[in-house]
Amino acid sequence: MSQSNQKQTTTPDTAEIGLLRTVMHLLHGQQVKSCVYVGKLPSFRNECLAGAQTGLTAVLALIAVYLSPWSDMVGFAGIGSLIALFGRFESRSGRNRLLLQAAAIQTLSVLLVSSAKFAGLPEAGLLLLLALLCGIYLFICVTGRYGAPGPLIFVFAAGSCIGGDVTQQVILERTLVTGGAALLGWFICISTAFLRHPPSAERNFPQVPPAPPVSHRLIASTRTFISTAVAMFIVRYGFDAHYPAWAGMGALAVTQGAYLHVSMNRAMQRMAGTTIGAMMAWGVLQFEPNIWGLIAVIGVFQTVTEMVIGKNYALGQMFVAPTALLVTHLAAPWIPSETLVPERVLDTVIGPCIGMLVAVILSTMDDRRYLDKLRKSAAEKQA
């Protein structure tokens, strides 16, 4: 039989998977079930300790800066303290390295964007810079195997510097306070490391996957840059939002997923969890708490977050969102408090939706084939 008359066949590894089929897979009922699944904590001790470390860091840093001559920088103390979130399942030496690197990136984020603002970069340029940083931070975190919470913490720090009046003195104070709080977090985590369960063959702790090829990382970073830029420009110029970085972070949380089904899970979980968390923050702000009340609430939310986020991402977002809102309330007093909650909900819907849309449109054929393979495997198990 001639080659032209041979019947061509395709295998799951070579089949062309269209966008419509990919979207139908992502809207499948099984996707919703996986979003509400509540897992088991890898180590209850480590989760509780991580919560205590981050909560204690936030409370001590906020109090110290509030009582200092730079009390107006108290919000940046909360931003610096967030580096304590990294590396809870790493070895002692591994976490020491990771925390110091995270402290440096967090501090440089504040310095870079504050300096760009001072240099007169227009708002559109600042948003493009922030989108570019989203892509760069994703590449750094994947390459360095940082694990959770990934680039979101660094983008939150950078985004907090876009608004307000900036002088050389403000740049210096922001940078020193952020760096000081970050080093405090490093010290607390390392000095209490003896209380953790260390990694061992008997304990099945989560492992950060190896970094994919450079080409894959560059594709993911490009998708992230595009989605975060589009999301921020839409909420800023389409809805006149005061804090467009939130929409960018929502898009980033989605596009940093290694697979399309993971991205979809993050999108749905983030929208549900953040909406509930924003309402919790609204409830707190209705009482018009003083600084001591806000510090106490932030400490509690920060602690609880680390105790539940390992079970389900949406549960974690229920406490991450009010923590971020209250820290923003302290770090960015130029944003009217009555607009914080509705704007957070708006950004929570727009950011992940745009991130998911870009992730699907710019997905590779390998991404779609892998998702198709998962759905076929799940259907066969149910049959």
C-alpha positions as a Python dict, from the first residue, in 0.01 Angstrom:
ca = {
    (1, 'M'): (0, 0, 0),
    (2, 'S'): (140, 341, -92),
    (3, 'Q'): (218, 594, 175),
    (4, 'S'): (-50, 831, 45),
    (5, 'N'): (-317, 564, 96),
    (6, 'Q'): (-212, 464, 447),
    (7, 'K'): (-463, 551, 717),
    (8, 'Q'): (-327, 815, 948),
    (9, 'T'): (-388, 762, 1317),
    (10, 'T'): (-338, 980, 1618),
    (11, 'T'): (-253, 890, 1974),
    (12, 'P'): (-334, 1084, 2294),
    (13, 'D'): (21, 1220, 2276),
    (14, 'T'): (-21, 1358, 1921),
    (15, 'A'): (-392, 1444, 1898),
    (16, 'E'): (-485, 1806, 1837),
    (17, 'I'): (-699, 1939, 2123),
    (18, 'G'): (-901, 2251, 2042),
    (19, 'L'): (-978, 2544, 2271),
    (20, 'L'): (-1348, 2457, 2296),
    (21, 'R'): (-1274, 2107, 2415),
    (22, 'T'): (-1027, 2243, 2669),
    (23, 'V'): (-1284, 2489, 2803),
    (24, 'M'): (-1544, 2212, 2836),
    (25, 'H'): (-1295, 2006, 3035),
    (26, 'L'): (-1232, 2300, 3269),
    (27, 'L'): (-1607, 2351, 3323),
    (28, 'H'): (-1664, 1985, 3402),
    (29, 'G'): (-1831, 1899, 3732),
    (30, 'Q'): (-1521, 1709, 3842),
    (31, 'Q'): (-1334, 2040, 3842),
    (32, 'V'): (-1575, 2184, 4100),
    (33, 'K'): (-1543, 1874, 4318),
    (34, 'S'): (-1166, 1905, 4324),
    (35, 'C'): (-1198, 2271, 4430),
    (36, 'V'): (-1392, 2187, 4746),
    (37, 'Y'): (-1174, 1892, 4844),
    (38, 'V'): (-1027, 1938, 5192),
    (39, 'G'): (-696, 1761, 5229),
    (40, 'K'): (-503, 1640, 5529),
    (41, 'L'): (-228, 1856, 5678),
    (42, 'P'): (118, 1709, 5609),
    (43, 'S'): (233, 1804, 5960),
    (44, 'F'): (0, 1963, 6211),
    (45, 'R'): (296, 2073, 6421),
    (46, 'N'): (468, 2245, 6131),
    (47, 'E'): (148, 2414, 6017),
    (48, 'C'): (75, 2546, 6366),
    (49, 'L'): (434, 2656, 6413),
    (50, 'A'): (434, 2835, 6076),
    (51, 'G'): (117, 3017, 6181),
    (52, 'A'): (269, 3115, 6515),
    (53, 'Q'): (592, 3233, 6349),
    (54, 'T'): (417, 3452, 6093),
    (55, 'G'): (165, 3585, 6343),
    (56, 'L'): (433, 3670, 6599),
    (57, 'T'): (650, 3835, 6334),
    (58, 'A'): (362, 4052, 6216),
    (59, 'V'): (259, 4159, 6567),
    (60, 'L'): (611, 4240, 6688),
    (61, 'A'): (704, 4425, 6369),
    (62, 'L'): (384, 4630, 6366),
    (63, 'I'): (417, 4725, 6733),
    (64, 'A'): (785, 4816, 6703),
    (65, 'V'): (733, 5042, 6403),
    (66, 'Y'): (418, 5203, 6542),
    (67, 'L'): (603, 5300, 6861),
    (68, 'S'): (900, 5432, 6662),
    (69, 'P'): (941, 5778, 6508),
    (70, 'W'): (831, 5622, 6175),
    (71, 'S'): (482, 5515, 6282),
    (72, 'D'): (339, 5614, 5944),
    (73, 'M'): (539, 5324, 5796),
    (74, 'V'): (360, 5064, 6007),
    (75, 'G'): (199, 4904, 5702),
    (76, 'F'): (539, 4828, 5551),
    (77, 'A'): (629, 4643, 5871),
    (78, 'G'): (341, 4410, 5792),
    (79, 'I'): (464, 4374, 5434),
    (80, 'G'): (817, 4282, 5546),
    (81, 'S'): (690, 4027, 5796),
    (82, 'L'): (527, 3822, 5520),
    (83, 'I'): (855, 3654, 5423),
    (84, 'A'): (807, 3423, 5722),
    (85, 'L'): (557, 3235, 5504),
    (86, 'F'): (829, 3067, 5300),
    (87, 'G'): (991, 2727, 5342),
    (88, 'R'): (798, 2563, 5623),
    (89, 'F'): (893, 2212, 5504),
    (90, 'E'): (1252, 2289, 5410),
    (91, 'S'): (1554, 2171, 5607),
    (92, 'R'): (1699, 2421, 5854),
    (93, 'S'): (1976, 2529, 5616),
    (94, 'G'): (1739, 2530, 5320),
    (95, 'R'): (1488, 2752, 5497),
    (96, 'N'): (1763, 2983, 5619),
    (97, 'R'): (1873, 3039, 5259),
    (98, 'L'): (1518, 3076, 5129),
    (99, 'L'): (1414, 3328, 5394),
    (100, 'L'): (1719, 3547, 5337),
    (101, 'Q'): (1660, 3547, 4962),
    (102, 'A'): (1292, 3629, 5014),
    (103, 'A'): (1383, 3912, 5252),
    (104, 'A'): (1617, 4060, 4992),
    (105, 'I'): (1358, 4038, 4711),
    (106, 'Q'): (1081, 4182, 4930),
    (107, 'T'): (1297, 4477, 5030),
    (108, 'L'): (1422, 4539, 4676),
    (109, 'S'): (1062, 4532, 4550),
    (110, 'V'): (972, 4821, 4778),
    (111, 'L'): (1288, 5011, 4687),
    (112, 'L'): (1248, 4962, 4310),
    (113, 'V'): (883, 5064, 4272),
    (114, 'S'): (910, 5349, 4523),
    (115, 'S'): (1213, 5481, 4331),
    (116, 'A'): (1027, 5450, 3998),
    (117, 'K'): (739, 5649, 4147),
    (118, 'F'): (979, 5914, 4276),
    (119, 'A'): (1151, 5933, 3937),
    (120, 'G'): (821, 6041, 3783),
    (121, 'L'): (722, 5725, 3597),
    (122, 'P'): (354, 5774, 3500),
    (123, 'E'): (86, 5550, 3643),
    (124, 'A'): (55, 5343, 3324),
    (125, 'G'): (431, 5289, 3332),
    (126, 'L'): (415, 5180, 3695),
    (127, 'L'): (144, 4925, 3612),
    (128, 'L'): (353, 4789, 3325),
    (129, 'L'): (653, 4770, 3558),
    (130, 'L'): (445, 4579, 3812),
    (131, 'A'): (323, 4338, 3541),
    (132, 'L'): (683, 4286, 3431),
    (133, 'L'): (782, 4213, 3791),
    (134, 'C'): (500, 3956, 3810),
    (135, 'G'): (658, 3765, 3522),
    (136, 'I'): (1012, 3803, 3659),
    (137, 'Y'): (917, 3695, 4010),
    (138, 'L'): (735, 3391, 3874),
    (139, 'F'): (1047, 3291, 3683),
    (140, 'I'): (1265, 3341, 3993),
    (141, 'C'): (1033, 3146, 4224),
    (142, 'V'): (995, 2851, 3986),
    (143, 'T'): (1366, 2843, 3908),
    (144, 'G'): (1464, 2870, 4274),
    (145, 'R'): (1191, 2625, 4382),
    (146, 'Y'): (1055, 2869, 4639),
    (147, 'G'): (722, 2693, 4679),
    (148, 'A'): (422, 2857, 4846),
    (149, 'P'): (331, 3142, 4862),
    (150, 'G'): (546, 3204, 4556),
    (151, 'P'): (569, 3543, 4382),
    (152, 'L'): (244, 3681, 4527),
    (153, 'I'): (417, 3815, 4839),
    (154, 'F'): (674, 4007, 4635),
    (155, 'V'): (409, 4152, 4403),
    (156, 'F'): (202, 4260, 4704),
    (157, 'A'): (505, 4452, 4835),
    (158, 'A'): (571, 4616, 4498),
    (159, 'G'): (205, 4703, 4443),
    (160, 'S'): (182, 4876, 4779),
    (161, 'C'): (431, 5139, 4658),
    (162, 'I'): (245, 5262, 4351),
    (163, 'G'): (24, 5522, 4522),
    (164, 'G'): (85, 5808, 4759),
    (165, 'D'): (342, 6086, 4762),
    (166, 'V'): (701, 5963, 4752),
    (167, 'T'): (1012, 6152, 4858),
    (168, 'Q'): (1368, 6034, 4910),
    (169, 'Q'): (1297, 6019, 5282),
    (170, 'V'): (988, 5804, 5222),
    (171, 'I'): (1187, 5567, 4999),
    (172, 'L'): (1451, 5527, 5270),
    (173, 'E'): (1196, 5469, 5547),
    (174, 'R'): (990, 5222, 5344),
    (175, 'T'): (1298, 5023, 5250),
    (176, 'L'): (1448, 5012, 5601),
    (177, 'V'): (1119, 4921, 5768),
    (178, 'T'): (1042, 4647, 5515),
    (179, 'G'): (1394, 4505, 5540),
    (180, 'G'): (1397, 4524, 5919),
    (181, 'A'): (1064, 4341, 5951),
    (182, 'A'): (1182, 4079, 5700),
    (183, 'L'): (1498, 4015, 5902),
    (184, 'L'): (1286, 3989, 6217),
    (185, 'G'): (1083, 3718, 6043),
    (186, 'W'): (1403, 3538, 5945),
    (187, 'F'): (1530, 3552, 6304),
    (188, 'I'): (1204, 3423, 6456),
    (189, 'C'): (1177, 3137, 6207),
    (190, 'I'): (1539, 3026, 6246),
    (191, 'S'): (1548, 3060, 6626),
    (192, 'T'): (1236, 2843, 6663),
    (193, 'A'): (1335, 2591, 6395),
    (194, 'F'): (1410, 2327, 6660),
    (195, 'L'): (1034, 2297, 6720),
    (196, 'R'): (965, 2181, 6364),
    (197, 'H'): (937, 1830, 6230),
    (198, 'P'): (1239, 1809, 5999),
    (199, 'P'): (1210, 1643, 5657),
    (200, 'S'): (1274, 1268, 5669),
    (201, 'A'): (1201, 947, 5481),
    (202, 'E'): (919, 868, 5726),
    (203, 'R'): (740, 1201, 5680),
    (204, 'N'): (581, 1259, 5342),
    (205, 'F'): (616, 1637, 5329),
    (206, 'P'): (516, 1826, 5014),
    (207, 'Q'): (804, 1854, 4769),
    (208, 'V'): (854, 2153, 4543),
    (209, 'P'): (867, 2008, 4189),
    (210, 'P'): (1185, 2046, 3983),
    (211, 'A'): (1200, 2353, 3764),
    (212, 'P'): (1068, 2286, 3412),
    (213, 'P'): (1281, 2369, 3105),
    (214, 'V'): (1375, 2733, 3058),
    (215, 'S'): (1148, 2763, 2754),
    (216, 'H'): (846, 2655, 2963),
    (217, 'R'): (934, 2904, 3236),
    (218, 'L'): (964, 3183, 2982),
    (219, 'I'): (625, 3095, 2833),
    (220, 'A'): (465, 3097, 3179),
    (221, 'S'): (630, 3430, 3262),
    (222, 'T'): (508, 3582, 2936),
    (223, 'R'): (152, 3464, 3001),
    (224, 'T'): (176, 3614, 3348),
    (225, 'F'): (300, 3950, 3218),
    (226, 'I'): (16, 3972, 2964),
    (227, 'S'): (-262, 3863, 3199),
    (228, 'T'): (-154, 4082, 3491),
    (229, 'A'): (-110, 4388, 3268),
    (230, 'V'): (-454, 4343, 3109),
    (231, 'A'): (-621, 4285, 3447),
    (232, 'M'): (-465, 4591, 3610),
    (233, 'F'): (-537, 4823, 3318),
    (234, 'I'): (-902, 4710, 3305),
    (235, 'V'): (-973, 4770, 3674),
    (236, 'R'): (-775, 5095, 3687),
    (237, 'Y'): (-901, 5267, 3374),
    (238, 'G'): (-1228, 5080, 3326),
    (239, 'F'): (-1348, 5086, 3687),
    (240, 'D'): (-1130, 5364, 3838),
    (241, 'A'): (-1000, 5125, 4105),
    (242, 'H'): (-755, 5263, 4362),
    (243, 'Y'): (-549, 4946, 4398),
    (244, 'P'): (-519, 4768, 4061),
    (245, 'A'): (-237, 4550, 4194),
    (246, 'W'): (-501, 4326, 4351),
    (247, 'A'): (-636, 4236, 4006),
    (248, 'G'): (-282, 4165, 3891),
    (249, 'M'): (-226, 3938, 4189),
    (250, 'G'): (-548, 3754, 4108),
    (251, 'A'): (-429, 3692, 3754),
    (252, 'L'): (-85, 3590, 3880),
    (253, 'A'): (-232, 3338, 4124),
    (254, 'V'): (-400, 3166, 3831),
    (255, 'T'): (-123, 3177, 3571),
    (256, 'Q'): (140, 3048, 3813),
    (257, 'G'): (-38, 2712, 3815),
    (258, 'A'): (173, 2440, 3654),
    (259, 'Y'): (-128, 2285, 3475),
    (260, 'L'): (-456, 2418, 3338),
    (261, 'H'): (-672, 2227, 3587),
    (262, 'V'): (-462, 2364, 3874),
    (263, 'S'): (-506, 2716, 3736),
    (264, 'M'): (-882, 2666, 3717),
    (265, 'N'): (-891, 2540, 4074),
    (266, 'R'): (-698, 2845, 4191),
    (267, 'A'): (-932, 3078, 4002),
    (268, 'M'): (-1248, 2938, 4158),
    (269, 'Q'): (-1099, 2897, 4505),
    (270, 'R'): (-953, 3246, 4503),
    (271, 'M'): (-1281, 3406, 4397),
    (272, 'A'): (-1482, 3221, 4662),
    (273, 'G'): (-1234, 3250, 4948),
    (274, 'T'): (-1137, 3611, 4885),
    (275, 'T'): (-1499, 3726, 4860),
    (276, 'I'): (-1575, 3575, 5200),
    (277, 'G'): (-1252, 3714, 5343),
    (278, 'A'): (-1328, 4063, 5211),
    (279, 'M'): (-1660, 4055, 5392),
    (280, 'M'): (-1477, 3957, 5710),
    (281, 'A'): (-1249, 4259, 5669),
    (282, 'W'): (-1554, 4478, 5611),
    (283, 'G'): (-1696, 4352, 5940),
    (284, 'V'): (-1375, 4439, 6123),
    (285, 'L'): (-1356, 4789, 5972),
    (286, 'Q'): (-1716, 4859, 6071),
    (287, 'F'): (-1601, 4866, 6433),
    (288, 'E'): (-1341, 5132, 6343),
    (289, 'P'): (-1071, 4961, 6552),
    (290, 'N'): (-767, 5154, 6671),
    (291, 'I'): (-415, 5048, 6576),
    (292, 'W'): (-392, 4796, 6861),
    (293, 'G'): (-713, 4628, 6755),
    (294, 'L'): (-593, 4610, 6394),
    (295, 'I'): (-258, 4462, 6500),
    (296, 'A'): (-433, 4196, 6708),
    (297, 'V'): (-672, 4101, 6427),
    (298, 'I'): (-389, 4088, 6170),
    (299, 'G'): (-190, 3862, 6403),
    (300, 'V'): (-484, 3625, 6447),
    (301, 'F'): (-568, 3612, 6075),
    (302, 'Q'): (-204, 3558, 5984),
    (303, 'T'): (-176, 3270, 6229),
    (304, 'V'): (-498, 3098, 6123),
    (305, 'T'): (-411, 3130, 5754),
    (306, 'E'): (-107, 2906, 5788),
    (307, 'M'): (-306, 2648, 5982),
    (308, 'V'): (-574, 2599, 5715),
    (309, 'I'): (-429, 2690, 5374),
    (310, 'G'): (-263, 2350, 5348),
    (311, 'K'): (-605, 2184, 5367),
    (312, 'N'): (-773, 2392, 5098),
    (313, 'Y'): (-660, 2706, 4913),
    (314, 'A'): (-1004, 2867, 4942),
    (315, 'L'): (-999, 2827, 5320),
    (316, 'G'): (-663, 2999, 5330),
    (317, 'Q'): (-790, 3286, 5114),
    (318, 'M'): (-1069, 3348, 5364),
    (319, 'F'): (-801, 3469, 5606),
    (320, 'V'): (-537, 3592, 5360),
    (321, 'A'): (-780, 3844, 5209),
    (322, 'P'): (-868, 4028, 5532),
    (323, 'T'): (-502, 4026, 5637),
    (324, 'A'): (-401, 4186, 5305),
    (325, 'L'): (-685, 4437, 5324),
    (326, 'L'): (-598, 4546, 5678),
    (327, 'V'): (-226, 4571, 5599),
    (328, 'T'): (-316, 4776, 5291),
    (329, 'H'): (-534, 4996, 5511),
    (330, 'L'): (-222, 5070, 5717),
    (331, 'A'): (29, 5092, 5430),
    (332, 'A'): (-188, 5293, 5189),
    (333, 'P'): (-395, 5539, 5393),
    (334, 'W'): (-468, 5738, 5074),
    (335, 'I'): (-715, 5465, 4969),
    (336, 'P'): (-1060, 5539, 5120),
    (337, 'S'): (-1143, 5257, 5364),
    (338, 'E'): (-1503, 5239, 5241),
    (339, 'T'): (-1383, 5139, 4895),
    (340, 'L'): (-1144, 4865, 5006),
    (341, 'V'): (-1392, 4579, 5031),
    (342, 'P'): (-1598, 4633, 4711),
    (343, 'E'): (-1279, 4699, 4515),
    (344, 'R'): (-1122, 4381, 4652),
    (345, 'V'): (-1425, 4178, 4542),
    (346, 'L'): (-1421, 4340, 4197),
    (347, 'D'): (-1051, 4265, 4153),
    (348, 'T'): (-1105, 3911, 4280),
    (349, 'V'): (-1353, 3845, 4001),
    (350, 'I'): (-1174, 4025, 3717),
    (351, 'G'): (-815, 3920, 3792),
    (352, 'P'): (-861, 3541, 3804),
    (353, 'C'): (-1104, 3544, 3510),
    (354, 'I'): (-855, 3729, 3290),
    (355, 'G'): (-573, 3509, 3415),
    (356, 'M'): (-769, 3196, 3326),
    (357, 'L'): (-867, 3335, 2986),
    (358, 'V'): (-507, 3414, 2898),
    (359, 'A'): (-388, 3078, 3035),
    (360, 'V'): (-630, 2894, 2805),
    (361, 'I'): (-575, 3107, 2494),
    (362, 'L'): (-196, 3092, 2527),
    (363, 'S'): (-185, 2730, 2644),
    (364, 'T'): (44, 2494, 2458),
    (365, 'M'): (-79, 2177, 2293),
    (366, 'D'): (102, 1980, 2565),
    (367, 'D'): (-106, 2164, 2828),
    (368, 'R'): (-431, 2073, 2653),
    (369, 'R'): (-331, 1711, 2592),
    (370, 'Y'): (-243, 1664, 2958),
    (371, 'L'): (-582, 1803, 3066),
    (372, 'D'): (-759, 1582, 2811),
    (373, 'K'): (-571, 1279, 2943),
    (374, 'L'): (-676, 1360, 3301),
    (375, 'R'): (-1043, 1392, 3207),
    (376, 'K'): (-1040, 1063, 3014),
    (377, 'S'): (-873, 887, 3305),
    (378, 'A'): (-1134, 1025, 3549),
    (379, 'A'): (-1418, 916, 3319),
    (380, 'E'): (-1278, 563, 3293),
    (381, 'K'): (-1260, 535, 3673),
    (382, 'Q'): (-1624, 643, 3706),
    (383, 'A'): (-1742, 399, 3437),
}
